[in-house]
């Protein structure tokens, strides 16, 4: 006999606690922020003279960073502690036992790395936005110093 690791939907009878629901909501927020940023990046490629980082980019990267990090709330939910399906599987399979708590697998490690990358992107976009604004202000000041030729 062998076991196949796969994903299954939880039945509606399983009660999701607040940490579980929050992790799902934050996962959706992070996904939509990332999809919006990717779409905006592709659209900005079509703009011929785009010189400046948009002001909404750093806060959106930071929002995605926070939301992605908060998906790790799943580890404190009843999906990881006192899981009904794990107890059911232990009873059905007899000699095979599953750990009662969750451990950090590939998905959690990728979540941590994406949180770090979103944070680095937020800081980089903020620094770029500030530098570009300063550059534009200096260019505007330099233009004002030139004499008017009528």
Buried (B, 14 or more C-beta within 10 A) or exposed (E): EEEEEEEEEEEEEEEBEEBBEBBBBBBEBBBEBBEEBEEBEEEEEEEEEEEEBEEEBBEBBBBBBBBBBBBBBBBBBBBBEEBBEBEEBBEEEEEEEEEEEBEEEEEBEEBBEBBEBBBEBBBBBBEBBEEEEEEEEEEEEEEEEEEEEE
